[in-house]
């Protein structure tokens, strides 16, 4: 596997980089020379190691980490859904009041 493929593999399994950064790296990867590609690869390997270590430490500390994360995401999605429904309800109520005026 060449260095570009290795970089793309890391980007595909990325958990911590912002989507915009991943997109920018993907778009500029062809413009980099071998030395620059190796630098990017080294940073990604280091980031991956730190990411793995952090997750392992978190799981030692909190074995139910993924359950908590799932519950948090579910709660956030529920709150977002309720907020959207409330906004829609308010718009409908406003429209009805306008129609009755």
N, C-alpha and C positions, 0 to 999 in steps of 0.2 A: 504494500500500500504506500503510495507516495505521500509526501508531506501535505499536499492540498487535500487529499482524501482523508487523512488523519484529522486535519483541522475541521473539515466538514462533519466528520463523525462526532467530534466534540461539540460542535455547534448544534447538531441534531439532538443530542441528549442533554443539552444545557438546561439547568434549572435556575440559575441566578442572574444571567445576563438579560438585560432588557431586550425586547424584541427588535427595537431600532438598532441596537449595537450589533446584534446577530445579522440583521439585514445588511448593515453597512460593511461588516467584515466579509460577508458573502459576496457583496458587489465589488469590493476592492481587492479581493484575494488574487485575481488574475494580474493585477498591476504590481504585485510585490515580487521582489527578487528572492532567491533561495535563502539568503541570510535573514531577510525580513520574515519570510514564512517560518523559518526555524524559531525566530523570536516569538512570533504569534503562537506557534505550537507550544513552546516552553511555558508561556503565560497560561495557556489553556490547560496544560498538564498540571501546573501548580494550582490553578483554580479548581480543577477537578479533585485533586488530592485534598485541598482544604475543604471543599464542599463535602466530600466523602467523610472526612474526619469529623466535621461539624455534625453531620447527620448521625454518625455512629455515637458521638458523645451525647447528642440529644436523645437518642434511643436508649442509651444506658441510664440517663437521668430520668427519662419519661418513656417507659416501654409502650405506652398507649398513645404516643405522639401522633401517629397517623389517624387514629380514631378521633383525637381532639381536633386535628386539622380538618378532617371531614365534617365534624360537627360545626366548626367555625365557618367553613365555606357554605354549608347548608343554611346556617343562620343568616349569613350575609346575603345569600341569594333570596331567602325568604323575606328579609327586610327590604331588599331592593324591589322584589315583586309587590309587596304591600305598598311601598312608596309609589310605584308606578300605577297600581290600581287606585290608590287614593287620588293621585293627580288626575287620572282619567275620570274618576267619580266627580271631582271638583269641577272639571271642565263641562261635564254633562249637566251638573246642577246649575252652573253659571249659564249655560245655554238655555236650559229650561226656564230659568228666572227671566232671562232676556226675552224669551218668547212669550211669557206671560205678562210682561210689562206693556 
